[in-house]
Amino acid sequence: MSNRSKKNLFVVLMAGALVFGLSTVALAQTPSGTSIDNTATLDYFVGGTQQAQVTSNTASFVVDNKVDLTVTTVDAAIVSVVP
């Protein structure tokens, strides 16, 4: 195996590890009833001159409960439905 193919394999393995490692953080579940407030702040320059900082309104929401349903039929025959 050449050094180039070893390097490519290493890069692919590291990228995969990074993707799988970050996905577990993204799956962290926030408890229901938690209040979340979000505000954005913008700093920018026009012609090299810094402009006044702009702050958005605060967006707030409360984390809701996740409903996980399992639906089963009790009919022996096929049930036809029309959307």
SVG drawing of the C-alpha trace seen along z (x, -y; Angstrom):
<svg xmlns="http://www.w3.org/2000/svg" viewBox="-62 -54 66 66">
<polyline fill="none" stroke="black" stroke-width="0.4" points="0.0,0.0 1.5,-3.3 1.9,-6.3 -0.7,-8.3 -3.4,-5.6 -2.6,-5.3 -3.0,-9.0 -6.3,-8.9 -7.5,-6.1 -6.5,-8.0 -8.4,-11.1 -11.5,-9.1 -11.4,-7.4 -10.9,-10.6 -13.7,-12.3 -16.0,-9.4 -15.0,-9.5 -15.7,-13.2 -19.1,-12.8 -20.1,-10.1 -18.6,-11.8 -20.5,-15.1 -23.8,-13.3 -24.1,-12.1 -23.8,-15.7 -26.6,-16.7 -28.8,-14.0 -28.7,-15.3 -32.3,-15.7 -33.4,-18.8 -35.9,-18.0 -39.5,-19.1 -40.6,-22.2 -37.2,-23.9 -37.5,-27.5 -35.1,-28.6 -34.3,-32.2 -32.4,-33.1 -31.0,-36.5 -28.8,-37.2 -26.2,-40.0 -24.7,-41.4 -21.4,-43.3 -20.4,-44.6 -18.2,-47.1 -19.1,-49.4 -16.1,-50.8 -13.8,-49.8 -15.9,-51.7 -17.5,-49.7 -21.2,-50.2 -23.5,-50.2 -24.1,-46.7 -27.6,-45.3 -29.4,-43.0 -32.5,-41.0 -35.6,-40.7 -35.5,-37.7 -37.2,-34.6 -38.4,-32.3 -40.0,-28.9 -40.6,-26.1 -39.5,-22.6 -42.6,-20.4 -43.2,-16.7 -42.4,-14.2 -45.3,-11.9 -44.3,-8.5 -47.4,-6.6 -47.8,-3.0 -50.9,-2.4 -52.2,1.1 -55.3,2.5 -57.8,4.9 -59.6,5.7 -59.1,9.2 -59.6,7.9 -57.7,5.2 -58.9,1.7 -59.2,-0.6 -58.7,-4.3 -59.1,-7.3 -57.0,-10.4"/>
</svg>
